[in-house]
Amino acid sequence: MKITSIAVSKTKGTRKEPVEQALLVTEHGIQGDAHAGAWHRQVSFLAMESIEKAKAAGLSVGFGDFAENIATEGVDWVGSPVGARFRLGKSVLVEITQIGKECHKKCAIYYLAGDCIMPREGVFARVIQGGVIRCGDNIARVDAPGAAG
């Protein structure tokens, strides 16, 4: 499991621009990203496999086009329960807070790509422990304190 892309934007509801690395701030999100803040959807994740599936369906899309902050390889985000924690790179720790989302209106991404998979396949997390992440960093699932299993 690894990070394949990191992307940020200054405005919500728009595609994000890929970057090589990012600073995640505890209980805030990615420094400089429009979605960062004191709420439960600080960072968004989408599986690279989902992006590839959209491409195979004929959409002309790439990393950042679905407004995901972090695209990954080998992580089953939709199958991970709320509360699951993941270590990104050496120091960052995130906790899943929401799976999918409700879109109240079709955003720029929908019109650009013809579909948006984030409502179905994206997940959101809060930053428990901050630090720097880079493309290619490993991802590991870690149990939350007191979690059974």
Rosetta blueprint (number, residue, H / E / L):
1 M L
2 K E
3 I E
4 T E
5 S E
6 I E
7 A E
8 V E
9 S L
10 K L
11 T L
12 K L
13 G L
14 T L
15 R L
16 K L
17 E E
18 P E
19 V E
20 E L
21 Q E
22 A E
23 L E
24 L E
25 V E
26 T L
27 E L
28 H L
29 G E
30 I E
31 Q L
32 G L
33 D L
34 A L
35 H L
36 A L
37 G L
38 A L
39 W L
40 H L
41 R L
42 Q L
43 V E
44 S E
45 F E
46 L E
47 A E
48 M H
49 E H
50 S H
51 I H
52 E H
53 K H
54 A H
55 K H
56 A H
57 A L
58 G L
59 L L
60 S L
61 V L
62 G L
63 F L
64 G L
65 D L
66 F L
67 A L
68 E L
69 N L
70 I E
71 A E
72 T E
73 E E
74 G L
75 V L
76 D L
77 W L
78 V L
79 G L
80 S L
81 P L
82 V L
83 G L
84 A L
85 R E
86 F E
87 R E
88 L E
89 G L
90 K L
91 S L
92 V E
93 L E
94 V E
95 E E
96 I E
97 T E
98 Q E
99 I E
100 G L
101 K L
102 E L
103 C L
104 H L
105 K L
106 K L
107 C L
108 A H
109 I H
110 Y H
111 Y H
112 L H
113 A H
114 G L
115 D L
116 C L
117 I L
118 M H
119 P H
120 R H
121 E H
122 G L
123 V E
124 F E
125 A E
126 R E
127 V E
128 I E
129 Q E
130 G L
131 G E
132 V E
133 I E
134 R E
135 C L
136 G L
137 D L
138 N E
139 I E
140 A E
141 R E
142 V E
143 D L
144 A L
145 P L
146 G L
147 A L
148 A L
149 G L
